[in-house]
């Protein structure tokens, strides 16, 4: 593809060389440069691509796109494009390279602290169940129709992102649903995508290892809605105190959902069980296979987005009653000994308290809650004591254990968590570093009618220790213990 086609939407400061030069591939990773590549030098969190310009040219790059005026010698065979911001240019070049696939899809983005995966996945399932070709980009898996691809980030880099959207468009997908993380918005990964709609779930403490403070985190999320086109929809959770902030400057059609107040999409909750909830949406009654008020919010967002994307209300209500929870999100296992284990991905204070509230609502003091929880290493340390405190306050028995320690010592993470507990809570909480042992202990403590919550890892089937991923799946551990109950 010609360079001038690729940089058409970029804010070019200066260009030295041939703007009609043919480009054979596009990359921002100097290790992937080959003869005829266009290399975009982006300053990242850990490394700065500008330091690798020389290496990229040695490996055959014929075009270099950069934003820091630091090039000392120019080679005549190379075309140099200085832009205002490399990360933005990369997003526009990636979209152009893949033929602007987001323009051929109805792309809906879901952002917020909790609920992104559930909402995006349920929308994809609902549309597929209605016979539409649809794609999904999520934390758990990426799908092009029914074909599954593994994921590495919540929101991939612009090249991977546009490559997936291109696959979707080529496979005839009409719709695509994606999680939009605050990192992706901040790093301009979604900059050149055309969205048909945006959904805001909620905003609670997370990623403060990355964002300076909650205000910056909120403003990053808001910028996604600010950039929606005027023919898109912006659907927000009215019951979150930041819900209306998201819509302040958007050009998109403003829509809202609520359980507490008056909104475009409104739910009421009647009965709660461990295998579902009786609800009413916009005056229509239905039974859904989801537990907890937080899941009613997720389903409301799905309902609203499906209607705003053109589906018929009757169809959507019917599908909502058939949908099932996403893997590792409030997944319920029943022990032959009469207690219940729930595996959930809750890894923020808010998500943890939501899941525990949901268990309390159903249990209604008819049994005890035993919680097994840890915190990830090399992530926001400030949420560790808060997580432990939330768990202790809402559980009858607390077991603190390892999550993904990554490059930290598990004992140090546990010490940070214990700091959130009162002296009395510290006396009763158990600290068991080995996650397998912690789950076994919780099951040994449980009696008929009790509920064990195993929180933090959900769908993950590994534990990351010192850079190595070891196979470990909370769900498998529970099933092993329960099958031994059958065969003592």
Buried (B, 14 or more C-beta within 10 A) or exposed (E): BEBEEBBEBBEBEEBBBBBEBEBEBBBBBBEBBEEBBBBBBBBEEEEBBBEBBBEBBEBBBBBBBBBEEEBEEEBEEBBBBBBEBBBBBBBBBBBBBBBBBBEBBBBBBBBBBBBBBBBBBBBBBBBBBBEBBBBBBBBBBBBBBEEEEEBEBBBBBBBBBBBBBBBBBEBEBBBBBBBBBBBBBBBBBBBBBBBBBBBBBBBBBBBBEBBEEBEBBBBBBBBBBBBBEEEBBBBBBBBBEBBBBBBEEBBBBBBBBBBEEEBBBBBEBEEBEBEBBBBEBBEEEBBBBBBBBBBBBBBBBBBBBBBBBEBEEEBBBBBBEEBEBBBBBBBBBEBEEEBBBBBBBBBBBBBBBBBBBBBBBBBEEEBBBBBBBBBBBEBBBEBBBBBBBBBBBBBEBBBBBBBBBBEBEBEEBBBBBBEBBEEEBBEEBBBBBEBBEBBBBBBEBBEEEBBBBBBBBBBBBEBBBEEEEEEBBBBEBBEBBBEEEEEE
